[in-house]
Amino acid sequence: MEKLIVDIIGWLGSALLVTAYILVSKKRIDPEAIPYQGMNLGGSIMLIVNSYYYGAFPSTAVNVVWIFIGLFYISKKLKA
């Protein structure tokens, strides 16, 4: 059951990141907007859970960096 939950979390994270990318590519959402950065944060957190569970540490590390990038731009946007 634990594996199934981790797999679902991973798939949802992937879907969220791809959706964010599609929305930016179609110019439906601003890449500097908080919703876009929030989608990236959420997707990255979910992928960290999945990749860490499976021992895919390079993927885990990339998603940790992705979170810091998202947090940086969200804080920058909130200060503006």
FIKOL-430993 format. One record per atom (N, C-alpha, C): residue number from 1; x, y, z; residue in one letter. Coordinates in nm, 3 decimals. Example, Ala and Ser with C-alpha at 12.3 -4.5 7.8 and 13.67 -1.06 7.14 Angstrom:
// residues 2
<rec><lumgu>1</lumgu><x>1.319</x><y>-0.569</y><z>0.780</z><finu>A</finu></rec>
<rec><lumgu>1</lumgu><x>1.230</x><y>-0.450</y><z>0.780</z><finu>A</finu></rec>
<rec><lumgu>1</lumgu><x>1.320</x><y>-0.330</y><z>0.780</z><finu>A</finu></rec>
<rec><lumgu>2</lumgu><x>1.285</x><y>-0.225</y><z>0.708</z><finu>S</finu></rec>
<rec><lumgu>2</lumgu><x>1.367</x><y>-0.106</y><z>0.714</z><finu>S</finu></rec>
<rec><lumgu>2</lumgu><x>1.290</x><y>0.003</y><z>0.787</z><finu>S</finu></rec>
END
This chain:
// residues 80
<rec><lumgu>1</lumgu><x>0.083</x><y>-0.120</y><z>0.000</z><finu>M</finu></rec>
<rec><lumgu>1</lumgu><x>0.000</x><y>0.000</y><z>0.000</z><finu>M</finu></rec>
<rec><lumgu>1</lumgu><x>0.087</x><y>0.126</y><z>0.000</z><finu>M</finu></rec>
<rec><lumgu>2</lumgu><x>0.194</x><y>0.125</y><z>0.079</z><finu>E</finu></rec>
<rec><lumgu>2</lumgu><x>0.284</x><y>0.241</y><z>0.084</z><finu>E</finu></rec>
<rec><lumgu>2</lumgu><x>0.341</x><y>0.273</y><z>-0.054</z><finu>E</finu></rec>
<rec><lumgu>3</lumgu><x>0.383</x><y>0.168</y><z>-0.126</z><finu>K</finu></rec>
<rec><lumgu>3</lumgu><x>0.439</x><y>0.186</y><z>-0.260</z><finu>K</finu></rec>
<rec><lumgu>3</lumgu><x>0.336</x><y>0.250</y><z>-0.353</z><finu>K</finu></rec>
<rec><lumgu>4</lumgu><x>0.212</x><y>0.206</y><z>-0.345</z><finu>L</finu></rec>
<rec><lumgu>4</lumgu><x>0.106</x><y>0.261</y><z>-0.429</z><finu>L</finu></rec>
<rec><lumgu>4</lumgu><x>0.087</x><y>0.410</y><z>-0.402</z><finu>L</finu></rec>
<rec><lumgu>5</lumgu><x>0.086</x><y>0.447</y><z>-0.276</z><finu>I</finu></rec>
<rec><lumgu>5</lumgu><x>0.069</x><y>0.588</y><z>-0.239</z><finu>I</finu></rec>
<rec><lumgu>5</lumgu><x>0.185</x><y>0.672</y><z>-0.293</z><finu>I</finu></rec>
<rec><lumgu>6</lumgu><x>0.308</x><y>0.621</y><z>-0.277</z><finu>V</finu></rec>
<rec><lumgu>6</lumgu><x>0.425</x><y>0.693</y><z>-0.326</z><finu>V</finu></rec>
<rec><lumgu>6</lumgu><x>0.420</x><y>0.704</y><z>-0.478</z><finu>V</finu></rec>
<rec><lumgu>7</lumgu><x>0.375</x><y>0.599</y><z>-0.546</z><finu>D</finu></rec>
<rec><lumgu>7</lumgu><x>0.362</x><y>0.605</y><z>-0.692</z><finu>D</finu></rec>
<rec><lumgu>7</lumgu><x>0.259</x><y>0.709</y><z>-0.735</z><finu>D</finu></rec>
<rec><lumgu>8</lumgu><x>0.146</x><y>0.712</y><z>-0.668</z><finu>I</finu></rec>
<rec><lumgu>8</lumgu><x>0.041</x><y>0.810</y><z>-0.700</z><finu>I</finu></rec>
<rec><lumgu>8</lumgu><x>0.093</x><y>0.952</y><z>-0.678</z><finu>I</finu></rec>
<rec><lumgu>9</lumgu><x>0.162</x><y>0.973</y><z>-0.566</z><finu>I</finu></rec>
<rec><lumgu>9</lumgu><x>0.221</x><y>1.105</y><z>-0.539</z><finu>I</finu></rec>
<rec><lumgu>9</lumgu><x>0.318</x><y>1.145</y><z>-0.650</z><finu>I</finu></rec>
<rec><lumgu>10</lumgu><x>0.401</x><y>1.050</y><z>-0.693</z><finu>G</finu></rec>
<rec><lumgu>10</lumgu><x>0.496</x><y>1.079</y><z>-0.801</z><finu>G</finu></rec>
<rec><lumgu>10</lumgu><x>0.427</x><y>1.114</y><z>-0.932</z><finu>G</finu></rec>
<rec><lumgu>11</lumgu><x>0.324</x><y>1.039</y><z>-0.967</z><finu>W</finu></rec>
<rec><lumgu>11</lumgu><x>0.251</x><y>1.068</y><z>-1.091</z><finu>W</finu></rec>
<rec><lumgu>11</lumgu><x>0.180</x><y>1.202</y><z>-1.084</z><finu>W</finu></rec>
<rec><lumgu>12</lumgu><x>0.122</x><y>1.234</y><z>-0.969</z><finu>L</finu></rec>
<rec><lumgu>12</lumgu><x>0.056</x><y>1.364</y><z>-0.953</z><finu>L</finu></rec>
<rec><lumgu>12</lumgu><x>0.156</x><y>1.479</y><z>-0.963</z><finu>L</finu></rec>
<rec><lumgu>13</lumgu><x>0.274</x><y>1.460</y><z>-0.903</z><finu>G</finu></rec>
<rec><lumgu>13</lumgu><x>0.379</x><y>1.562</y><z>-0.912</z><finu>G</finu></rec>
<rec><lumgu>13</lumgu><x>0.423</x><y>1.583</y><z>-1.056</z><finu>G</finu></rec>
<rec><lumgu>14</lumgu><x>0.441</x><y>1.473</y><z>-1.127</z><finu>S</finu></rec>
<rec><lumgu>14</lumgu><x>0.480</x><y>1.483</y><z>-1.269</z><finu>S</finu></rec>
<rec><lumgu>14</lumgu><x>0.374</x><y>1.555</y><z>-1.349</z><finu>S</finu></rec>
<rec><lumgu>15</lumgu><x>0.249</x><y>1.520</y><z>-1.326</z><finu>A</finu></rec>
<rec><lumgu>15</lumgu><x>0.138</x><y>1.583</y><z>-1.399</z><finu>A</finu></rec>
<rec><lumgu>15</lumgu><x>0.131</x><y>1.732</y><z>-1.369</z><finu>A</finu></rec>
<rec><lumgu>16</lumgu><x>0.155</x><y>1.769</y><z>-1.244</z><finu>L</finu></rec>
<rec><lumgu>16</lumgu><x>0.151</x><y>1.910</y><z>-1.206</z><finu>L</finu></rec>
<rec><lumgu>16</lumgu><x>0.262</x><y>1.990</y><z>-1.276</z><finu>L</finu></rec>
<rec><lumgu>17</lumgu><x>0.382</x><y>1.934</y><z>-1.279</z><finu>L</finu></rec>
<rec><lumgu>17</lumgu><x>0.493</x><y>2.003</y><z>-1.347</z><finu>L</finu></rec>
<rec><lumgu>17</lumgu><x>0.469</x><y>2.015</y><z>-1.497</z><finu>L</finu></rec>
<rec><lumgu>18</lumgu><x>0.420</x><y>1.909</y><z>-1.558</z><finu>V</finu></rec>
<rec><lumgu>18</lumgu><x>0.393</x><y>1.913</y><z>-1.702</z><finu>V</finu></rec>
<rec><lumgu>18</lumgu><x>0.281</x><y>2.011</y><z>-1.732</z><finu>V</finu></rec>
<rec><lumgu>19</lumgu><x>0.178</x><y>2.012</y><z>-1.650</z><finu>T</finu></rec>
<rec><lumgu>19</lumgu><x>0.068</x><y>2.107</y><z>-1.668</z><finu>T</finu></rec>
<rec><lumgu>19</lumgu><x>0.118</x><y>2.251</y><z>-1.659</z><finu>T</finu></rec>
<rec><lumgu>20</lumgu><x>0.203</x><y>2.279</y><z>-1.561</z><finu>A</finu></rec>
<rec><lumgu>20</lumgu><x>0.259</x><y>2.413</y><z>-1.547</z><finu>A</finu></rec>
<rec><lumgu>20</lumgu><x>0.337</x><y>2.451</y><z>-1.672</z><finu>A</finu></rec>
<rec><lumgu>21</lumgu><x>0.416</x><y>2.359</y><z>-1.723</z><finu>Y</finu></rec>
<rec><lumgu>21</lumgu><x>0.496</x><y>2.384</y><z>-1.843</z><finu>Y</finu></rec>
<rec><lumgu>21</lumgu><x>0.407</x><y>2.410</y><z>-1.964</z><finu>Y</finu></rec>
<rec><lumgu>22</lumgu><x>0.303</x><y>2.331</y><z>-1.979</z><finu>I</finu></rec>
<rec><lumgu>22</lumgu><x>0.210</x><y>2.350</y><z>-2.091</z><finu>I</finu></rec>
<rec><lumgu>22</lumgu><x>0.143</x><y>2.487</y><z>-2.083</z><finu>I</finu></rec>
<rec><lumgu>23</lumgu><x>0.098</x><y>2.525</y><z>-1.963</z><finu>L</finu></rec>
<rec><lumgu>23</lumgu><x>0.031</x><y>2.654</y><z>-1.945</z><finu>L</finu></rec>
<rec><lumgu>23</lumgu><x>0.123</x><y>2.771</y><z>-1.979</z><finu>L</finu></rec>
<rec><lumgu>24</lumgu><x>0.249</x><y>2.761</y><z>-1.941</z><finu>V</finu></rec>
<rec><lumgu>24</lumgu><x>0.346</x><y>2.867</y><z>-1.974</z><finu>V</finu></rec>
<rec><lumgu>24</lumgu><x>0.373</x><y>2.867</y><z>-2.124</z><finu>V</finu></rec>
<rec><lumgu>25</lumgu><x>0.390</x><y>2.750</y><z>-2.182</z><finu>S</finu></rec>
<rec><lumgu>25</lumgu><x>0.418</x><y>2.740</y><z>-2.326</z><finu>S</finu></rec>
<rec><lumgu>25</lumgu><x>0.305</x><y>2.796</y><z>-2.410</z><finu>S</finu></rec>
<rec><lumgu>26</lumgu><x>0.180</x><y>2.777</y><z>-2.363</z><finu>K</finu></rec>
<rec><lumgu>26</lumgu><x>0.064</x><y>2.829</y><z>-2.436</z><finu>K</finu></rec>
<rec><lumgu>26</lumgu><x>0.031</x><y>2.973</y><z>-2.396</z><finu>K</finu></rec>
<rec><lumgu>27</lumgu><x>0.116</x><y>3.031</y><z>-2.311</z><finu>K</finu></rec>
<rec><lumgu>27</lumgu><x>0.097</x><y>3.169</y><z>-2.264</z><finu>K</finu></rec>
<rec><lumgu>27</lumgu><x>-0.036</x><y>3.187</y><z>-2.190</z><finu>K</finu></rec>
<rec><lumgu>28</lumgu><x>-0.078</x><y>3.084</y><z>-2.119</z><finu>R</finu></rec>
<rec><lumgu>28</lumgu><x>-0.199</x><y>3.091</y><z>-2.039</z><finu>R</finu></rec>
<rec><lumgu>28</lumgu><x>-0.169</x><y>3.136</y><z>-1.897</z><finu>R</finu></rec>
<rec><lumgu>29</lumgu><x>-0.040</x><y>3.130</y><z>-1.860</z><finu>I</finu></rec>
<rec><lumgu>29</lumgu><x>0.003</x><y>3.168</y><z>-1.727</z><finu>I</finu></rec>
<rec><lumgu>29</lumgu><x>0.141</x><y>3.232</y><z>-1.738</z><finu>I</finu></rec>
<rec><lumgu>30</lumgu><x>0.164</x><y>3.333</y><z>-1.657</z><finu>D</finu></rec>
<rec><lumgu>30</lumgu><x>0.292</x><y>3.404</y><z>-1.657</z><finu>D</finu></rec>
<rec><lumgu>30</lumgu><x>0.396</x><y>3.322</y><z>-1.580</z><finu>D</finu></rec>
<rec><lumgu>31</lumgu><x>0.513</x><y>3.300</y><z>-1.638</z><finu>P</finu></rec>
<rec><lumgu>31</lumgu><x>0.615</x><y>3.221</y><z>-1.569</z><finu>P</finu></rec>
<rec><lumgu>31</lumgu><x>0.665</x><y>3.284</y><z>-1.439</z><finu>P</finu></rec>
<rec><lumgu>32</lumgu><x>0.640</x><y>3.412</y><z>-1.421</z><finu>E</finu></rec>
<rec><lumgu>32</lumgu><x>0.680</x><y>3.479</y><z>-1.297</z><finu>E</finu></rec>
<rec><lumgu>32</lumgu><x>0.566</x><y>3.485</y><z>-1.196</z><finu>E</finu></rec>
<rec><lumgu>33</lumgu><x>0.449</x><y>3.434</y><z>-1.234</z><finu>A</finu></rec>
<rec><lumgu>33</lumgu><x>0.331</x><y>3.441</y><z>-1.147</z><finu>A</finu></rec>
<rec><lumgu>33</lumgu><x>0.341</x><y>3.338</y><z>-1.035</z><finu>A</finu></rec>
<rec><lumgu>34</lumgu><x>0.282</x><y>3.372</y><z>-0.923</z><finu>I</finu></rec>
<rec><lumgu>34</lumgu><x>0.282</x><y>3.282</y><z>-0.807</z><finu>I</finu></rec>
<rec><lumgu>34</lumgu><x>0.214</x><y>3.148</y><z>-0.838</z><finu>I</finu></rec>
<rec><lumgu>35</lumgu><x>0.103</x><y>3.145</y><z>-0.912</z><finu>P</finu></rec>
<rec><lumgu>35</lumgu><x>0.043</x><y>3.014</y><z>-0.941</z><finu>P</finu></rec>
<rec><lumgu>35</lumgu><x>0.139</x><y>2.919</y><z>-1.016</z><finu>P</finu></rec>
<rec><lumgu>36</lumgu><x>0.214</x><y>2.973</y><z>-1.110</z><finu>Y</finu></rec>
<rec><lumgu>36</lumgu><x>0.310</x><y>2.889</y><z>-1.183</z><finu>Y</finu></rec>
<rec><lumgu>36</lumgu><x>0.417</x><y>2.837</y><z>-1.088</z><finu>Y</finu></rec>
<rec><lumgu>37</lumgu><x>0.473</x><y>2.926</y><z>-1.009</z><finu>Q</finu></rec>
<rec><lumgu>37</lumgu><x>0.577</x><y>2.885</y><z>-0.914</z><finu>Q</finu></rec>
<rec><lumgu>37</lumgu><x>0.520</x><y>2.788</y><z>-0.810</z><finu>Q</finu></rec>
<rec><lumgu>38</lumgu><x>0.397</x><y>2.809</y><z>-0.770</z><finu>G</finu></rec>
<rec><lumgu>38</lumgu><x>0.332</x><y>2.718</y><z>-0.677</z><finu>G</finu></rec>
<rec><lumgu>38</lumgu><x>0.313</x><y>2.579</y><z>-0.735</z><finu>G</finu></rec>
<rec><lumgu>39</lumgu><x>0.276</x><y>2.574</y><z>-0.861</z><finu>M</finu></rec>
<rec><lumgu>39</lumgu><x>0.263</x><y>2.443</y><z>-0.928</z><finu>M</finu></rec>
<rec><lumgu>39</lumgu><x>0.398</x><y>2.372</y><z>-0.932</z><finu>M</finu></rec>
<rec><lumgu>40</lumgu><x>0.503</x><y>2.447</y><z>-0.961</z><finu>N</finu></rec>
<rec><lumgu>40</lumgu><x>0.637</x><y>2.388</y><z>-0.963</z><finu>N</finu></rec>
<rec><lumgu>40</lumgu><x>0.678</x><y>2.340</y><z>-0.824</z><finu>N</finu></rec>
<rec><lumgu>41</lumgu><x>0.649</x><y>2.419</y><z>-0.723</z><finu>L</finu></rec>
<rec><lumgu>41</lumgu><x>0.680</x><y>2.377</y><z>-0.586</z><finu>L</finu></rec>
<rec><lumgu>41</lumgu><x>0.606</x><y>2.250</y><z>-0.548</z><finu>L</finu></rec>
<rec><lumgu>42</lumgu><x>0.477</x><y>2.250</y><z>-0.572</z><finu>G</finu></rec>
<rec><lumgu>42</lumgu><x>0.396</x><y>2.132</y><z>-0.538</z><finu>G</finu></rec>
<rec><lumgu>42</lumgu><x>0.442</x><y>2.007</y><z>-0.611</z><finu>G</finu></rec>
<rec><lumgu>43</lumgu><x>0.465</x><y>2.022</y><z>-0.741</z><finu>G</finu></rec>
<rec><lumgu>43</lumgu><x>0.511</x><y>1.908</y><z>-0.820</z><finu>G</finu></rec>
<rec><lumgu>43</lumgu><x>0.647</x><y>1.858</y><z>-0.775</z><finu>G</finu></rec>
<rec><lumgu>44</lumgu><x>0.735</x><y>1.950</y><z>-0.743</z><finu>S</finu></rec>
<rec><lumgu>44</lumgu><x>0.869</x><y>1.911</y><z>-0.697</z><finu>S</finu></rec>
<rec><lumgu>44</lumgu><x>0.865</x><y>1.840</y><z>-0.563</z><finu>S</finu></rec>
<rec><lumgu>45</lumgu><x>0.781</x><y>1.889</y><z>-0.473</z><finu>I</finu></rec>
<rec><lumgu>45</lumgu><x>0.769</x><y>1.824</y><z>-0.342</z><finu>I</finu></rec>
<rec><lumgu>45</lumgu><x>0.719</x><y>1.680</y><z>-0.359</z><finu>I</finu></rec>
<rec><lumgu>46</lumgu><x>0.621</x><y>1.663</y><z>-0.444</z><finu>M</finu></rec>
<rec><lumgu>46</lumgu><x>0.568</x><y>1.529</y><z>-0.469</z><finu>M</finu></rec>
<rec><lumgu>46</lumgu><x>0.673</x><y>1.438</y><z>-0.532</z><finu>M</finu></rec>
<rec><lumgu>47</lumgu><x>0.750</x><y>1.493</y><z>-0.625</z><finu>L</finu></rec>
<rec><lumgu>47</lumgu><x>0.854</x><y>1.413</y><z>-0.689</z><finu>L</finu></rec>
<rec><lumgu>47</lumgu><x>0.968</x><y>1.381</y><z>-0.593</z><finu>L</finu></rec>
<rec><lumgu>48</lumgu><x>0.996</x><y>1.470</y><z>-0.498</z><finu>I</finu></rec>
<rec><lumgu>48</lumgu><x>1.096</x><y>1.440</y><z>-0.397</z><finu>I</finu></rec>
<rec><lumgu>48</lumgu><x>1.053</x><y>1.319</y><z>-0.315</z><finu>I</finu></rec>
<rec><lumgu>49</lumgu><x>0.927</x><y>1.315</y><z>-0.275</z><finu>V</finu></rec>
<rec><lumgu>49</lumgu><x>0.876</x><y>1.200</y><z>-0.199</z><finu>V</finu></rec>
<rec><lumgu>49</lumgu><x>0.899</x><y>1.072</y><z>-0.278</z><finu>V</finu></rec>
<rec><lumgu>50</lumgu><x>0.861</x><y>1.074</y><z>-0.405</z><finu>N</finu></rec>
<rec><lumgu>50</lumgu><x>0.872</x><y>0.956</y><z>-0.489</z><finu>N</finu></rec>
<rec><lumgu>50</lumgu><x>1.018</x><y>0.917</y><z>-0.515</z><finu>N</finu></rec>
<rec><lumgu>51</lumgu><x>1.099</x><y>1.011</y><z>-0.556</z><finu>S</finu></rec>
<rec><lumgu>51</lumgu><x>1.236</x><y>0.977</y><z>-0.592</z><finu>S</finu></rec>
<rec><lumgu>51</lumgu><x>1.320</x><y>0.938</y><z>-0.470</z><finu>S</finu></rec>
<rec><lumgu>52</lumgu><x>1.295</x><y>1.000</y><z>-0.357</z><finu>Y</finu></rec>
<rec><lumgu>52</lumgu><x>1.368</x><y>0.962</y><z>-0.235</z><finu>Y</finu></rec>
<rec><lumgu>52</lumgu><x>1.329</x><y>0.819</y><z>-0.193</z><finu>Y</finu></rec>
<rec><lumgu>53</lumgu><x>1.202</x><y>0.789</y><z>-0.201</z><finu>Y</finu></rec>
<rec><lumgu>53</lumgu><x>1.153</x><y>0.656</y><z>-0.165</z><finu>Y</finu></rec>
<rec><lumgu>53</lumgu><x>1.223</x><y>0.549</y><z>-0.249</z><finu>Y</finu></rec>
<rec><lumgu>54</lumgu><x>1.242</x><y>0.577</y><z>-0.376</z><finu>Y</finu></rec>
<rec><lumgu>54</lumgu><x>1.304</x><y>0.480</y><z>-0.466</z><finu>Y</finu></rec>
<rec><lumgu>54</lumgu><x>1.457</x><y>0.492</y><z>-0.472</z><finu>Y</finu></rec>
<rec><lumgu>55</lumgu><x>1.514</x><y>0.581</y><z>-0.395</z><finu>G</finu></rec>
<rec><lumgu>55</lumgu><x>1.659</x><y>0.596</y><z>-0.392</z><finu>G</finu></rec>
<rec><lumgu>55</lumgu><x>1.716</x><y>0.665</y><z>-0.513</z><finu>G</finu></rec>
<rec><lumgu>56</lumgu><x>1.634</x><y>0.742</y><z>-0.583</z><finu>A</finu></rec>
<rec><lumgu>56</lumgu><x>1.680</x><y>0.816</y><z>-0.701</z><finu>A</finu></rec>
<rec><lumgu>56</lumgu><x>1.728</x><y>0.953</y><z>-0.654</z><finu>A</finu></rec>
<rec><lumgu>57</lumgu><x>1.845</x><y>0.953</y><z>-0.592</z><finu>F</finu></rec>
<rec><lumgu>57</lumgu><x>1.894</x><y>1.074</y><z>-0.526</z><finu>F</finu></rec>
<rec><lumgu>57</lumgu><x>1.931</x><y>1.188</y><z>-0.620</z><finu>F</finu></rec>
<rec><lumgu>58</lumgu><x>1.980</x><y>1.161</y><z>-0.742</z><finu>P</finu></rec>
<rec><lumgu>58</lumgu><x>2.002</x><y>1.275</y><z>-0.833</z><finu>P</finu></rec>
<rec><lumgu>58</lumgu><x>1.871</x><y>1.348</y><z>-0.865</z><finu>P</finu></rec>
<rec><lumgu>59</lumgu><x>1.765</x><y>1.274</y><z>-0.886</z><finu>S</finu></rec>
<rec><lumgu>59</lumgu><x>1.635</x><y>1.336</y><z>-0.912</z><finu>S</finu></rec>
<rec><lumgu>59</lumgu><x>1.586</x><y>1.411</y><z>-0.788</z><finu>S</finu></rec>
<rec><lumgu>60</lumgu><x>1.608</x><y>1.353</y><z>-0.672</z><finu>T</finu></rec>
<rec><lumgu>60</lumgu><x>1.572</x><y>1.420</y><z>-0.547</z><finu>T</finu></rec>
<rec><lumgu>60</lumgu><x>1.644</x><y>1.554</y><z>-0.537</z><finu>T</finu></rec>
<rec><lumgu>61</lumgu><x>1.773</x><y>1.554</y><z>-0.565</z><finu>A</finu></rec>
<rec><lumgu>61</lumgu><x>1.854</x><y>1.676</y><z>-0.555</z><finu>A</finu></rec>
<rec><lumgu>61</lumgu><x>1.805</x><y>1.784</y><z>-0.652</z><finu>A</finu></rec>
<rec><lumgu>62</lumgu><x>1.774</x><y>1.745</y><z>-0.775</z><finu>V</finu></rec>
<rec><lumgu>62</lumgu><x>1.726</x><y>1.842</y><z>-0.874</z><finu>V</finu></rec>
<rec><lumgu>62</lumgu><x>1.596</x><y>1.905</y><z>-0.826</z><finu>V</finu></rec>
<rec><lumgu>63</lumgu><x>1.509</x><y>1.826</y><z>-0.768</z><finu>N</finu></rec>
<rec><lumgu>63</lumgu><x>1.382</x><y>1.880</y><z>-0.721</z><finu>N</finu></rec>
<rec><lumgu>63</lumgu><x>1.398</x><y>1.967</y><z>-0.598</z><finu>N</finu></rec>
<rec><lumgu>64</lumgu><x>1.497</x><y>1.940</y><z>-0.515</z><finu>V</finu></rec>
<rec><lumgu>64</lumgu><x>1.526</x><y>2.029</y><z>-0.402</z><finu>V</finu></rec>
<rec><lumgu>64</lumgu><x>1.570</x><y>2.165</y><z>-0.455</z><finu>V</finu></rec>
<rec><lumgu>65</lumgu><x>1.657</x><y>2.165</y><z>-0.554</z><finu>V</finu></rec>
<rec><lumgu>65</lumgu><x>1.701</x><y>2.291</y><z>-0.617</z><finu>V</finu></rec>
<rec><lumgu>65</lumgu><x>1.582</x><y>2.362</y><z>-0.678</z><finu>V</finu></rec>
<rec><lumgu>66</lumgu><x>1.495</x><y>2.288</y><z>-0.744</z><finu>W</finu></rec>
<rec><lumgu>66</lumgu><x>1.376</x><y>2.346</y><z>-0.808</z><finu>W</finu></rec>
<rec><lumgu>66</lumgu><x>1.288</x><y>2.415</y><z>-0.704</z><finu>W</finu></rec>
<rec><lumgu>67</lumgu><x>1.279</x><y>2.357</y><z>-0.584</z><finu>I</finu></rec>
<rec><lumgu>67</lumgu><x>1.202</x><y>2.418</y><z>-0.476</z><finu>I</finu></rec>
<rec><lumgu>67</lumgu><x>1.264</x><y>2.551</y><z>-0.434</z><finu>I</finu></rec>
<rec><lumgu>68</lumgu><x>1.395</x><y>2.554</y><z>-0.419</z><finu>F</finu></rec>
<rec><lumgu>68</lumgu><x>1.461</x><y>2.680</y><z>-0.381</z><finu>F</finu></rec>
<rec><lumgu>68</lumgu><x>1.441</x><y>2.787</y><z>-0.487</z><finu>F</finu></rec>
<rec><lumgu>69</lumgu><x>1.444</x><y>2.750</y><z>-0.612</z><finu>I</finu></rec>
<rec><lumgu>69</lumgu><x>1.419</x><y>2.847</y><z>-0.720</z><finu>I</finu></rec>
<rec><lumgu>69</lumgu><x>1.276</x><y>2.901</y><z>-0.708</z><finu>I</finu></rec>
<rec><lumgu>70</lumgu><x>1.180</x><y>2.811</y><z>-0.690</z><finu>G</finu></rec>
<rec><lumgu>70</lumgu><x>1.041</x><y>2.853</y><z>-0.675</z><finu>G</finu></rec>
<rec><lumgu>70</lumgu><x>1.019</x><y>2.944</y><z>-0.556</z><finu>G</finu></rec>
<rec><lumgu>71</lumgu><x>1.079</x><y>2.907</y><z>-0.443</z><finu>L</finu></rec>
<rec><lumgu>71</lumgu><x>1.066</x><y>2.990</y><z>-0.323</z><finu>L</finu></rec>
<rec><lumgu>71</lumgu><x>1.128</x><y>3.128</y><z>-0.343</z><finu>L</finu></rec>
<rec><lumgu>72</lumgu><x>1.240</x><y>3.132</y><z>-0.412</z><finu>F</finu></rec>
<rec><lumgu>72</lumgu><x>1.307</x><y>3.260</y><z>-0.439</z><finu>F</finu></rec>
<rec><lumgu>72</lumgu><x>1.214</x><y>3.352</y><z>-0.519</z><finu>F</finu></rec>
<rec><lumgu>73</lumgu><x>1.155</x><y>3.299</y><z>-0.626</z><finu>Y</finu></rec>
<rec><lumgu>73</lumgu><x>1.072</x><y>3.383</y><z>-0.711</z><finu>Y</finu></rec>
<rec><lumgu>73</lumgu><x>0.938</x><y>3.417</y><z>-0.646</z><finu>Y</finu></rec>
<rec><lumgu>74</lumgu><x>0.885</x><y>3.328</y><z>-0.564</z><finu>I</finu></rec>
<rec><lumgu>74</lumgu><x>0.762</x><y>3.361</y><z>-0.491</z><finu>I</finu></rec>
<rec><lumgu>74</lumgu><x>0.790</x><y>3.473</y><z>-0.391</z><finu>I</finu></rec>
<rec><lumgu>75</lumgu><x>0.900</x><y>3.463</y><z>-0.318</z><finu>S</finu></rec>
<rec><lumgu>75</lumgu><x>0.932</x><y>3.570</y><z>-0.221</z><finu>S</finu></rec>
<rec><lumgu>75</lumgu><x>0.959</x><y>3.702</y><z>-0.291</z><finu>S</finu></rec>
<rec><lumgu>76</lumgu><x>1.024</x><y>3.694</y><z>-0.407</z><finu>K</finu></rec>
<rec><lumgu>76</lumgu><x>1.052</x><y>3.816</y><z>-0.486</z><finu>K</finu></rec>
<rec><lumgu>76</lumgu><x>0.919</x><y>3.879</y><z>-0.531</z><finu>K</finu></rec>
<rec><lumgu>77</lumgu><x>0.826</x><y>3.798</y><z>-0.574</z><finu>K</finu></rec>
<rec><lumgu>77</lumgu><x>0.697</x><y>3.848</y><z>-0.621</z><finu>K</finu></rec>
<rec><lumgu>77</lumgu><x>0.616</x><y>3.907</y><z>-0.506</z><finu>K</finu></rec>
<rec><lumgu>78</lumgu><x>0.622</x><y>3.842</y><z>-0.390</z><finu>L</finu></rec>
<rec><lumgu>78</lumgu><x>0.547</x><y>3.892</y><z>-0.275</z><finu>L</finu></rec>
<rec><lumgu>78</lumgu><x>0.603</x><y>4.024</y><z>-0.223</z><finu>L</finu></rec>
<rec><lumgu>79</lumgu><x>0.733</x><y>4.045</y><z>-0.236</z><finu>K</finu></rec>
<rec><lumgu>79</lumgu><x>0.796</x><y>4.171</y><z>-0.192</z><finu>K</finu></rec>
<rec><lumgu>79</lumgu><x>0.762</x><y>4.287</y><z>-0.286</z><finu>K</finu></rec>
<rec><lumgu>80</lumgu><x>0.734</x><y>4.255</y><z>-0.412</z><finu>A</finu></rec>
<rec><lumgu>80</lumgu><x>0.708</x><y>4.360</y><z>-0.512</z><finu>A</finu></rec>
<rec><lumgu>80</lumgu><x>0.574</x><y>4.427</y><z>-0.492</z><finu>A</finu></rec>
END
